[in-house]
């Protein structure tokens, strides 16, 4: 019973979000549409954004979780684009609202989840060890690339097909993650060598 009430709230929220801006959706309206009281709503969600956050993370997490390896990261990126496009009305109603900064943060966090494992696995396969700060730097660099592409695409109406976006991305960055890892490892080795030379001079 609890589960059905929770998902009745979610379905009602989605129905409303397909029709209008998230700014114009109220808890009262959701409750009336799915015939639950306000207390039932607050048993599951703290506010309107909490529902969107739950939907976005739950529905995308399964796809992202299956595509967090060096060989399959592109599948995770494509899954994200396909999800946004298949829910384009809802996404547009969020993009043109005061809730967009929160949604932007969610997209960024999903990109980090996808990339963190990818970069770590890449280093392992190359037989090298990255410092945490260097791994974070590489992950954040590609996060900016990924989220920038996604946000521009959303702003422009999500008209271009996700597969075309991915193809262009791969043309730009194919092989660049291993090169980034290699460059950081070599730079770290140089720094270590300089440090040892200075100690020897003393």
Secondary structure, DSSP 8 states (H G I E B T S, - for coil): -HHHHHHHHHHHHHHHHTTS-GGG--HHHHHHHHT--HHHHHHH-SSHHHHHHHHHHHHHHHHHHTT-STTTHHHHHHHHHHHHHHTHHHHHHHHTSTTHHHHHHHHHHHHHHHHHHHHHHHHHHHT----HHHHHHHHHHHHHHHHHHHHHHHHTTS-S-HHHHHHHHHHHHTTHHHHHHHHHHHHHHHHHHHHHHHHHH-
